[in-house]
Amino acid sequence: MRRTLVALAATTALVTTAAIAPVASGARFSPRVANPYDGDGQVRNILPPGSHGNANAADAAAYEANGTQPANFSDQLEMYDALNKVDPYGLADSDLSKYYKDARLGGVAADTVSTESPKAGVTIVRDSFDVPHVTGDTAEDVAFGAGYAGTEDRMFLTDVLRHTGAANMAAFLGPTPGNIRMDQAQLRLAP
């Protein structure tokens, strides 16, 4: 369980970091204007299925009733799975769009599905895969936006990791023997 949580934390940090645009102090970063990585659109990535992170009771009921998955829950599955069946040394630049999605900083204007501004100076643009692209007036605004988007997508996981780090998982999820052992192990590792 601990390894799973550590792996989830590392994956969440990597995904969140990859979607955050760096901001120069005092200057608004606008990745859609001048971005050195935008030239040929070859900034790409792919995430494993289930990376969306959210499924509520209605989503679970719909899945149980008729197999309908939540929006964006497995929309990268076919591209991700196709990577297992291709010789990586035989790939050409023109093939990359079959296996990876466009991941330019700030997203691609044509793929914008939603835009929100949780506070002045922060903009979160979500693309067709529901990946958040955060921009802000200051580095602090970008950090706020990243935390906000991360909480929207993974609030329960974030809370689990917070309780795990504080060695009080048993108080959060219940005093099962496994949760108590995990808390004890965490206290021994990082008092």
N, C-alpha and C positions, 0 to 999 in steps of 0.2 A: 504494500500500500504506500509506504514511504517513497519508494522508487517511482511509483506511478505519479504521486503528487509532485515530486521533484521534476519528473519529465513534463508533466502538465504545466508546471510553473515556468520551466525553461521554454517550452513551446509558446506559452502565452506571452512571455516577455519578448521572444523573438518575433512573433507575429505583430505584437503591439509596436515594437520598435521599428519593424519594417514599414509599418503604415504611417509612422510619424514623420512629418517633414521637419528638418532642422531649421531653426530660426536664428538669424543674426540679431544681436542685441539691438533693440529699438527699431528694427526694420521688419515690416510684414513680409513674410515669405510667400511668394506666389508661384507655385510650381508650374502653373499652366502658362506662364509667360516665358521665363528663361530658365531652363533646367539643362545642365550639361548632359544629363542622361536621357533626354527626350529625343535626341536626334533621329534615330531610326525606329524608335518604339521598342527596342529590344531589351527593355527592363521587364522581366517576366518572373512569375513565381506560380506555385500551385500548393494548395493545402489539402490535407487528407480529409475524407468525408467526416461530417459531424463537427467541423471546425466552427460552425456558426455559434454553437454554445448554448443556445436557448431552446427549450421545449417546455411548454406549460402543460397544464392538465388537459386543455382542449386539444393541443397538438398530440398528446399521448393517446387520447380517446380516438381521434381521427385515424391515427396510425393503427391502433388496435382494431377499429371497425372496418377500415377499407385499405389499409396500407399506405395512406397519404402521409408523406413526410413533411415536416415543417419547411417553410420557405428557406431556401439557401442552405438546407441541412446537408445535402449531398450533391449539390450542383457542380462540384468539381471532381466528383467520383470517377467519371469516365476518363477525363484527362489524366487524373492521378493514376488510375489503374493501367492506362495505356503505357505508362512509363515502364511497367514491368515487362512489357512485350516488345520493346524496341531496343535495338543495338545503339547505345549512346554514341559510339564512334561513327555510326552511319548517319547521324543527324546533320542536316544542313540548316542554315539560318531560316530558310523558308519553311521548314518543318516545325519550328518552335511553337507557332501559334496553335498547333494541334495538341500539344502536350502541356503548355503553360499559358496562363492568362496574362494579359497586359497588366503590369504593376508599376507604371510610372508614378512618381511622387505626385500626389495631388489628384491622381486618377485621370481619367479621360473624360472631357466634358460630355461627349455623346453617351457615355455609360453612367452618368449621374442619375441616381434613382431618388435620392433625398438629400436635403441640406438642412442642417439645424445649427443654431447658435445658442448654446446653453448659457452664455454670458457674453457681455460686450467684449470684442477682441478675439473671440474664438469661433471658428467655423469648422463643422464636421460634415464632410461630404461623403456619402456612401455610394459605392458603385453597384453595378448589377449583381455582384457576388456578395453584397452587403459588407464589404470591407470598408472600414472607416479611414478617411484621409483627413488628417487634422492640420489646420493652419491656425496661426495666431499672431497677434501683434507683438508679443514678447515670448521669450522662452518659457516664462511662467504660464502664459496663456496656453501654449502648446502642451505643457505638462498637465495642466488642468483638463484640457480637451482629451488628451490621451487617457487620463484616468476616468473621465466621464464616459468616453466610448467603451473603454474596457469594462466598466461597471455595467453599462447597458448590455454588453454581450456576455459577460461572465461574472455576474454579481455573486452567485452562489459559490463558484470556484474560488473567487477572490476571498470570500468570507471563510471558506474552508482553509485556504492557505494562511490567512491571517491567524486563525485559531490554532492551526498546526504550529506556526512559528512561535506563538505565545505559549505552547504546550498546554492548551486547554481544549483540545479536541473533544475530550469526554464531556465537558460541560456544554459544548455546542451540539454534538451529534448523539450524545448519550453515553453513559458509563459502561460501555461494553468492554470486555477484557482486551480486545484489540485496540480500542481507542485509548484505554488506560495505559497499555504497553507503549503505544505510540507517544503519548504525552511523556511517559517516563524516559523513553529513548531520546526525545527532543531535549528534555531537561539535562540529560547527561552530555549531549553533544553541544548544546548552545545555552548554557545557563543564563 
